[in-house]
Amino acid sequence: MKPIYFLSDAHLGSRAIPHARMQERRLVRFLDSIKHKAGAVYLLGDMFDFWHEYRFVVPKGYTRFLGKISELTDLGVEVHYFVGNHDLWVGNYLEEECGVTLHREAETTEIYGKTFFIAHGDGLGDNDWKFRLLRSIFHNRFLQICFAAIHPRWAIDFGMEWAKHSRLKRKDGQEPPYMGEANEHLVCYAKEYLKSHPDVNYFVFGHRHIELDLLLSRTARLAILGDWIQLFSYAVYDGENFFMEQYIEGETEP
């Protein structure tokens, strides 16, 4: 069995990340190191800090990353891309040009005989009304069409600045640390979902930028993948074991 890899939240292109070029290169080197051993790679959203795709125009940059995932799919590696709250405006470019399988909603799938519930994680169990209102606006098809009518020169710059402001308004630009089982909305969501879907063995999420590997029951575990900004973390499932890792160049054997 070839191992399956899960990672999320690189926020490539972020104007709030001073080491952005190094960050992208490290991600690409990691993907290069697993290209001959991976059975599939799951990218769980927010790989771009802002991505808005026009019919004939895609955002500038990300050449190394897009080239590497194209190489992976050319080699026969499945690459699954789950949209997040920063890159939900993905069109068909990644599918047609890079060969990825695009997922716009949470997905339940079987991998090596185990049931996985996979999603970016935004909107699951989060009752913050401001976030839910903003999310509904971003997902509104009519408003998406209206935004797409704006020239990319202004629209993409606006989106990049919005994303930058969103990160910088957090303390030190970081997400809140782990808040405990009772306060983490993804943990609460998974526990509630498990009551009606006891066959799920693994819940795998991004979004929160924390590393978490939590046993929910004798047969179910939850993983939050961290990020590729500070943690450079990922998860691996080899058909028998599921474990979290951090990519440290020169030391880590993916």
Steps between C-alpha positions, in 0.01 A plus 500: 500500500626844412461759778235770480602855596284781642600867536336841498523874557811618318339838417741542211539857384398653832618857538512442877764225478853642467659168400249422223750396230688269738169359620388407148837343418491289816152377413613414148806312629276298730265410214800410287628267774174298505417494129620143447361357823159665546180324405307826532541851636211683664530879510240617749452859399648848538808396308473851352441807715266628231403341173241642265484343160367670190402326178830587329705633794648340812698676773867574446756282677501153655690361199713255698204364695270465200776335301570250777140389547476467121807277510341288772183443300704430185675226699164347590475634856147602591489860624177602672440869562239609755415868477534708817373840600790680327491312169133412451495693170692225324358424154605222264863605456648265760297210363570559131859626515636323810290185502374529858166372625312797642268475802275790595332326793602262778555148372458158658722246327654160559879470504656157546186368668454790745240776479631858488300819542710770333440876481677832531293567810360850460130516572492171691372555851606866511211709633672837468231697318744746343703220343187316384362819343827570322520140383148514357593819312814344357307190388214696341509427128351833394755697704778283360391594147491867598853483644624322186382799296766717668829522313764263647734795555274622780313185602804285573681783677190556715481130584869479591472806727185362663678172574803689636281707732319185618831345610656811652198576719577182695750522783849461350326387181432160659185297551388446864670199663312180575197588712406157633248242384198693624595819316648379172213516251650233272530259793142574604379454143680166461364365829145594403539361147638176638175436688312452173795369296684257729675340203739797456852405607687824429399865491767708324478880497708807427395860566602539866880512450561276801633145518251269670473122506209407725338165578122543487402137565647152479463514122511871410773764500512865405795683345547872442794537267676817615637715219784564256582846632666425833443131574559334161291208623314221328332165565566160348285189474680186384206259516574397857619809687394863496752747635598869498840626389690825452718555196848606612733525204803280529349302786152379405445191291147554364 
